[in-house]
Amino acid sequence: LNTLVAAGAHIEVCSEYEYQIALKHTSTPRDVIVNGFQSNQDSFLQYTEDGALVILGSVQDLKYINEVQHPIQLGLRLNLDYIKRGNQYFATHSRFGISPSDPILHDILANSNIRITCLQCHFSGNTRAPEIYHNIVRELCRVIAFYKMKDVQSLDIGGGYKVDKAFWTFDDYVDATTIALYEAGREDLTL
């Protein structure tokens, strides 16, 4: 963790236990991404006050957050299952994230207290080909443009990369995702 943080990486966690470990390896909570807060709503407020990026991905979490009466920034996990086509994907339905067409997204975007600074989508496919991640980045950029989301600074596209001499290199994934950013005119976004 120390090596990754020194190289500029963030640490993504999904529990209070992992959050405390991450804080021991970072100089600031701003280097920590909390992937959802599930049922621990008190922790969520503390994470955001600390400066960590919290990514929410359920209607229940978003309903709770919509009631907060002070300014906060957060990430949003989207379910992009509708872009899955052909036999590249091992599952046609993901249990993670909300659909960009869900009415709760309209409510969140209309709430002046909430700034969405990151969009996230985690899924991979049968082959884990770089093209899959290209498609995810392209669709996240389309959602940003469609909803005129002016505060988004970064995209979190998950893992599952198949880096091996027999398959793809890390550069193949970087190239595929970077090309998608350039095609969308969003090279200003951080991946």
Phi, psi and chi 1 to 4 in degrees:
 res  aa     phi    psi   chi1   chi2   chi3   chi4
   1 LEU       -  -41.8  -71.8  175.8      -      -
   2 ASN   -60.2  -41.6  -70.0  -25.9      -      -
   3 THR   -63.6  -45.9  -59.1      -      -      -
   4 LEU   -64.0  -44.3  -69.8  168.9      -      -
   5 VAL   -64.2  -40.3  170.0      -      -      -
   6 ALA   -62.2  -28.2      -      -      -      -
   7 ALA   -84.8   -1.3      -      -      -      -
   8 GLY   101.2    6.7      -      -      -      -
   9 ALA   -77.1  157.4      -      -      -      -
  10 HIS  -102.4  159.0  -72.2   68.9      -      -
  11 ILE  -107.5  123.9  -58.8  172.9      -      -
  12 GLU   -99.7  129.5 -171.9  166.1  -21.3      -
  13 VAL  -129.5  164.0  -57.9      -      -      -
  14 CYS  -138.9   20.0   61.1      -      -      -
  15 SER  -153.0  162.8   70.4      -      -      -
  16 GLU   -62.0  -40.1  176.0   65.1   22.9      -
  17 TYR   -58.3  -49.7  172.7   73.7      -      -
  18 GLU   -65.1  -35.7  -68.3  174.4   -7.0      -
  19 TYR   -60.5  -44.3 -177.1   73.2      -      -
  20 GLN   -65.8  -38.0  -67.0  -55.2  -39.4      -
  21 ILE   -63.8  -45.5  -69.3  173.4      -      -
  22 ALA   -58.7  -41.3      -      -      -      -
  23 LEU   -62.5  -27.3  -68.5 -179.8      -      -
  24 LYS   -71.2  -16.8  -67.8  177.8 -176.4  176.3
  25 HIS  -113.5    2.0  -63.6  -81.8      -      -
  26 THR  -120.8  156.9   63.1      -      -      -
  27 SER   -86.3  -14.9   58.7      -      -      -
  28 THR  -154.5  145.5  172.9      -      -      -
  29 PRO   -61.3  -14.6  -23.9   33.5      -      -
  30 ARG   -65.0  -13.9  -66.5 -172.9 -169.1  -73.2
  31 ASP   -89.8    6.5  -67.8  -24.8      -      -
  32 VAL  -113.7  134.2  179.6      -      -      -
  33 ILE  -111.6  121.8  -61.2  170.0      -      -
  34 VAL  -100.2  114.4 -179.6      -      -      -
  35 ASN   -88.0   84.4 -165.0   -9.9      -      -
  36 GLY    84.6  154.8      -      -      -      -
  37 PHE  -122.1    6.4   69.1   95.1      -      -
  38 GLN    42.1 -116.4  -67.6   86.3   19.9      -
  39 SER   -98.5   -1.3   60.7      -      -      -
  40 ASN   -95.8   79.1 -166.0  -17.7      -      -
  41 GLN   -70.5  -30.8  -63.9  171.3  -13.8      -
  42 ASP   -65.2  -39.8  -66.7  -26.2      -      -
  43 SER   -64.0  -38.2  -67.7      -      -      -
  44 PHE   -54.8  -47.8  163.6   76.6      -      -
  45 LEU   -63.6  -38.4  -65.5  175.0      -      -
  46 GLN   -66.0  -43.1 -174.6   60.3   54.7      -
  47 TYR   -58.2  -45.8  -60.2  149.9      -      -
  48 THR   -68.0  -38.0   58.1      -      -      -
  49 GLU   -65.5  -34.2  -72.3  173.6   18.4      -
  50 ASP   -67.1  -25.7  -72.1   -8.4      -      -
  51 GLY   108.1    0.8      -      -      -      -
  52 ALA   -70.5  153.4      -      -      -      -
  53 LEU   -90.2  119.2  173.3   63.0      -      -
  54 VAL  -102.5  129.3  176.7      -      -      -
  55 ILE  -107.7  121.1  -63.2  178.0      -      -
  56 LEU  -103.0  145.4  -57.5 -179.2      -      -
  57 GLY  -146.0   22.1      -      -      -      -
  58 SER  -133.8  152.7   75.7      -      -      -
  59 VAL   -60.6  -39.7  171.4      -      -      -
  60 GLN   -59.9  -46.7  175.9 -174.6  -11.4      -
  61 ASP   -62.6  -41.2  -69.5  -12.1      -      -
  62 LEU   -70.2  -32.8  -68.4  173.1      -      -
  63 LYS   -64.6  -42.2  -76.7 -179.3  179.7  174.8
  64 TYR   -62.5  -46.8  169.3   75.5      -      -
  65 ILE   -65.4  -31.9 -130.0   29.0      -      -
  66 ASN   -65.9  -17.7 -151.2   24.6      -      -
  67 GLU   -89.0  -12.7  -58.4  -62.2  -40.0      -
  68 VAL   -65.1  133.6  173.6      -      -      -
  69 GLN  -101.6   17.5  -62.4  -63.8  -45.9      -
  70 HIS  -135.4  159.7   62.7  -62.6      -      -
  71 PRO   -64.0  134.9  -21.6   32.3      -      -
  72 ILE  -143.7  156.6   56.3  171.0      -      -
  73 GLN  -121.6  146.8   65.9  178.6   34.8      -
  74 LEU  -157.6  171.5   51.9   89.7      -      -
  75 GLY  -105.0  162.8      -      -      -      -
  76 LEU  -132.3  125.6 -176.4   62.1      -      -
  77 ARG   -91.7  122.2 -174.8  173.5 -166.2  160.1
  78 LEU  -105.7  145.2  -63.8  178.9      -      -
  79 ASN   -98.9  112.3 -176.4  -36.8      -      -
  80 LEU  -108.1   33.1  -55.6  179.4      -      -
  81 ASP   -52.7  -28.5  -75.8  -15.3      -      -
  82 TYR   -66.1  -13.0   57.0   88.0      -      -
  83 ILE   -89.5   -6.3   71.0  169.6      -      -
  84 LYS   -74.4  124.2  -65.1  179.7  179.2 -179.0
  85 ARG  -146.0  157.7   53.6 -167.8  166.5  -86.4
  86 GLY    72.4 -161.8      -      -      -      -
  87 ASN  -103.2   20.5   62.2   -1.5      -      -
  88 GLN   -72.9  -22.7  -78.3 -173.2  -45.7      -
  89 TYR  -109.6  132.6  -58.0   98.3      -      -
  90 PHE   -79.0  -16.9   63.1   83.3      -      -
  91 ALA  -138.2  137.2      -      -      -      -
  92 THR   -88.4  -16.6   55.0      -      -      -
  93 HIS  -129.8  127.2  -61.5  -70.1      -      -
  94 SER   -99.4  149.3  171.8      -      -      -
  95 ARG   -92.2    2.1   60.8 -169.8  172.7  100.2
  96 PHE  -108.1  135.5  -64.1  114.1      -      -
  97 GLY    91.1  170.6      -      -      -      -
  98 ILE  -110.0  153.8   66.2  159.8      -      -
  99 SER   -72.5  140.9  168.1      -      -      -
 100 PRO   -60.4  -16.3  -25.6   34.9      -      -
 101 SER   -94.9    1.3   62.4      -      -      -
 102 ASP   -66.4  133.5 -166.8  -63.9      -      -
 103 PRO   -56.1  -27.3  -22.8   30.7      -      -
 104 ILE   -63.1  -30.4 -169.2   70.3      -      -
 105 LEU   -63.6  -40.2  180.0   57.9      -      -
 106 HIS   -60.6  -42.3  -60.9  -80.6      -      -
 107 ASP   -62.8  -44.8  -64.8  -19.1      -      -
 108 ILE   -63.3  -45.1  -67.2  -62.3      -      -
 109 LEU   -68.0  -25.3  -65.9  173.7      -      -
 110 ALA   -83.7  -13.0      -      -      -      -
 111 ASN   -80.9  115.4 -173.7  -33.1      -      -
 112 SER   -70.3  -12.8   60.9      -      -      -
 113 ASN   -82.1  -14.5  -77.8  -34.1      -      -
 114 ILE  -110.3  127.2  -60.7  173.4      -      -
 115 ARG  -114.4  118.6  -73.5 -176.1   55.5 -132.9
 116 ILE   -87.1  112.6  -55.4  -66.3      -      -
 117 THR  -107.4   -8.6   60.6      -      -      -
 118 CYS  -146.5  138.8  177.2      -      -      -
 119 LEU  -113.0  140.0  -68.8 -176.8      -      -
 120 GLN  -128.6  144.7  178.0 -169.5   56.7      -
 121 CYS  -148.7  124.6  176.9      -      -      -
 122 HIS  -119.5  107.9  -77.3 -161.0      -      -
 123 PHE  -160.3  162.0   65.3   72.9      -      -
 124 SER  -135.6 -158.1   58.5      -      -      -
 125 GLY  -144.6 -175.6      -      -      -      -
 126 ASN   -58.4  -41.2  -72.1  -25.8      -      -
 127 THR   -96.1  -20.3   67.3      -      -      -
 128 ARG    60.3   28.8  -49.5 -127.1  173.7  178.4
 129 ALA   -64.5  146.4      -      -      -      -
 130 PRO   -53.8  -28.9  -28.8   36.7      -      -
 131 GLU   -57.3  -34.5  175.2 -170.8   -2.3      -
 132 ILE   -61.0  -44.5  -68.1  167.4      -      -
 133 TYR   -72.1  -31.8  -58.6   91.8      -      -
 134 HIS   -59.6  -46.3  173.3   92.9      -      -
 135 ASN   -63.0  -39.7  -65.9  -18.5      -      -
 136 ILE   -63.2  -49.2  -67.5  169.9      -      -
 137 VAL   -61.2  -44.3  170.1      -      -      -
 138 ARG   -58.8  -43.9 -175.9  179.8   62.0 -150.7
 139 GLU   -71.3  -38.1 -177.1   59.3   15.8      -
 140 LEU   -61.7  -40.1  -70.2  173.8      -      -
 141 CYS   -64.5  -36.9  -71.5      -      -      -
 142 ARG   -65.0  -41.3 -170.5 -159.9   66.9   76.7
 143 VAL   -63.3  -42.8  168.9      -      -      -
 144 ILE   -57.9  -46.8  -68.7  168.1      -      -
 145 ALA   -66.9  -43.5      -      -      -      -
 146 PHE   -60.0  -44.1 -179.7   81.0      -      -
 147 TYR   -91.8    2.0  -74.4  105.9      -      -
 148 LYS    52.4   50.9  -62.1  176.1  177.4   63.4
 149 MET   -82.2  100.6  -59.2  172.6   82.0      -
 150 LYS   -83.9  -14.8   62.3 -176.3  179.1   -8.6
 151 ASP   -98.0   -6.9  -64.4  -41.1      -      -
 152 VAL   -66.9  125.7  175.6      -      -      -
 153 GLN  -113.9  -21.2  -58.0  165.1    0.6      -
 154 SER  -147.4  158.5   61.8      -      -      -
 155 LEU  -122.0  135.6  -56.7  178.0      -      -
 156 ASP  -115.6  110.0 -179.7  -20.0      -      -
 157 ILE  -110.0   15.3   59.0  170.4      -      -
 158 GLY    73.8 -168.3      -      -      -      -
 159 GLY  -119.1 -144.8      -      -      -      -
 160 GLY    86.5   17.2      -      -      -      -
 161 TYR   -69.9  142.9  -50.0  109.8      -      -
 162 LYS  -109.3   77.3 -160.5  167.2 -169.8  175.8
 163 VAL   -90.7  112.2  176.2      -      -      -
 164 ASP  -165.8  150.0 -172.3  -73.7      -      -
 165 LYS   -53.8  -34.0  -70.0  178.5 -166.4  174.0
 166 ALA   -79.8   -9.4      -      -      -      -
 167 PHE  -124.7  -96.8  -60.8  102.0      -      -
 168 TRP  -131.5  160.7  -61.0  -80.2      -      -
 169 THR   -99.5  165.5   66.9      -      -      -
 170 PHE   -59.0  -37.8 -173.2   70.7      -      -
 171 ASP   -61.1  -32.6  -72.6  -18.9      -      -
 172 ASP   -61.2  -40.8  -66.9  -31.7      -      -
 173 TYR   -70.1  -42.2  -69.6   99.5      -      -
 174 VAL   -60.4  -46.4  171.6      -      -      -
 175 ASP   -61.5  -46.4  -69.2  -14.7      -      -
 176 ALA   -62.5  -43.4      -      -      -      -
 177 THR   -75.6  -37.5   53.8      -      -      -
 178 THR   -65.7  -40.9  -57.1      -      -      -
 179 ILE   -59.3  -41.0  -72.6  168.4      -      -
 180 ALA   -62.0  -39.8      -      -      -      -
 181 LEU   -63.1  -44.9  -71.6  176.7      -      -
 182 TYR   -65.6  -40.3  -81.6   97.7      -      -
 183 GLU   -60.5  -33.7  -71.1  172.1  -10.3      -
 184 ALA   -87.6   -4.4      -      -      -      -
 185 GLY    69.6   28.7      -      -      -      -
 186 ARG  -121.5   40.6  -68.0  -52.5  -48.8 -104.7
 187 GLU   -66.6   -5.7   54.9  -87.9   13.6      -
 188 ASP   -77.2  -14.6   59.3  -51.7      -      -
 189 LEU   -79.4  146.6  -65.6  173.7      -      -
 190 THR   -95.0  136.4  -60.3      -      -      -
 191 LEU  -100.3      -  -75.3  172.9      -      -
